[in-house]
Amino acid sequence: MDQFAFVKLSLAAFTLVILSFVVLGFGRLVVPFRTAQLFAAPIGVVGFLLVVYLTVRAALSMVGIWKIEESGS
């Protein structure tokens, strides 16, 4: 993985977490709260797991176990 891919995944994780809140908010206008939670939860979980993966990946790169290559430009 290079730095550009890492940044793209970071933006995707941030977008997924924000999207889960948006889905929850707008879902509450249309369906009951519990149903809105059921729609928003998978999006938030995927975003959270992506954040956890990126955190572990960055930590391993800092230690030198699994380096993140520099983007060639």
C-alpha positions as CSV (number, residue, x, y, z in Angstrom):
1,M,0.0,0.0,0.0
2,D,1.3,3.4,-0.8
3,Q,0.6,6.7,0.8
4,F,-2.0,7.7,-1.8
5,A,-4.0,4.5,-1.2
6,F,-3.7,5.1,2.6
7,V,-5.2,8.6,2.3
8,K,-8.0,7.4,0.0
9,L,-8.9,4.7,2.6
10,S,-8.8,7.3,5.4
11,L,-11.2,9.5,3.5
12,A,-13.4,6.6,2.7
13,A,-13.5,5.7,6.5
14,F,-14.4,9.3,7.4
15,T,-17.1,9.4,4.8
16,L,-18.6,6.2,5.9
17,V,-18.8,7.3,9.6
18,I,-20.4,10.6,8.6
19,L,-22.8,8.8,6.2
20,S,-23.9,6.6,9.0
21,F,-25.0,9.6,11.0
22,V,-26.7,11.2,8.0
23,V,-28.6,7.9,7.4
24,L,-29.6,7.7,11.0
25,G,-30.8,11.3,11.1
26,F,-32.8,11.2,7.9
27,G,-34.0,7.7,8.6
28,R,-35.6,9.0,11.9
29,L,-37.7,11.3,9.8
30,V,-39.1,8.5,7.7
31,V,-39.1,5.3,9.9
32,P,-39.0,4.6,13.6
33,F,-35.7,5.2,15.5
34,R,-34.9,1.5,15.9
35,T,-35.3,0.9,12.1
36,A,-33.1,3.9,11.4
37,Q,-30.5,2.4,13.6
38,L,-30.7,-0.9,11.7
39,F,-30.0,1.0,8.5
40,A,-27.2,3.1,9.8
41,A,-25.4,0.5,12.0
42,P,-23.7,-1.5,9.2
43,I,-22.4,1.6,7.6
44,G,-20.9,2.8,10.9
45,V,-19.4,-0.6,11.7
46,V,-17.6,-0.8,8.3
47,G,-16.3,2.7,8.8
48,F,-15.1,1.9,12.3
49,L,-13.4,-1.3,11.2
50,L,-11.7,0.6,8.4
51,V,-10.4,3.1,11.0
52,V,-9.1,0.3,13.2
53,Y,-7.3,-1.3,10.3
54,L,-5.7,2.0,9.2
55,T,-4.6,2.7,12.8
56,V,-3.0,-0.7,13.1
57,R,-1.4,-0.3,9.7
58,A,0.0,3.1,10.6
59,A,1.4,1.7,13.9
60,L,3.0,-1.2,12.2
61,S,4.5,1.2,9.6
62,M,5.9,3.4,12.4
63,V,7.5,0.4,14.1
64,G,8.9,-0.7,10.8
65,I,7.2,-4.1,10.5
66,W,4.9,-3.3,7.5
67,K,6.0,-0.2,5.7
68,I,3.7,2.1,3.8
69,E,5.5,3.0,0.6
70,E,5.9,6.6,-0.5
71,S,3.8,7.7,-3.5
72,G,5.9,8.1,-6.6
73,S,5.3,11.5,-8.2
